Amino acid sequence: MPDKADKGMIHGIMSISSRVDYTAFSDVQILKQSKRNPSVFEVLVDRYEAPFFRKAQSILRSKEDSEEVVQDAFTRIFLYSDKYEEQDGATFASWGYKILIRVALTRYGKIKKKRDFTINLEPEHYESLPDNSNFVETLSVRNEVLEVLAKLPETAERILRLQFLEGKTQDEIARKEGISISALKTRIHRAKKLFKQTINSHDKQN
């Protein structure tokens, strides 16, 4: 499961305190509330962190890779919460797991290519194997994301592009940037906040 530093970064975008007890709220209610009060998103993290990690580890067989995948999945769920639409038979859980599995399988493809080995996937995972388009494209928001990234400071834009569009690991980005993992996590946290603020402004303008 994500270590304290990673979990702290996830929870960092949720620093606004709230007196309301959201634990009895449904997943969809919490997701909607988190758009106005990011601190509420912590409830979803607490609910799904452990099962997400188990699912990621069933695909990747690696604690470290699974931790990063879970973190990335929660980040995407938070950033693209506006894209979720309630439909019959399409619960938040199924949507969240779909995102998680997509991220995990993208990581699986990178690991396989880099290390030249194969993990035996479960049948259900093959159905979710991504095509040649990346994750953001599957959510049909690539152009919007690129527009928002272009409005960010150069460092924030570069780091988010490397992690979420190009699928680079934190180790790869840290080496490329010539900084420590700890320093990178701080930059990613700041970049995410800027991205969220910018995309909210972008949505209001449109």
Summary of the structure (lengths in Angstrom):
residues: 206
radius of gyration: 16.5
end to end distance: 38.1
largest distance: 50.6
contacts: 583
relative contact order: 0.11
helix: 72%
strand: 1%
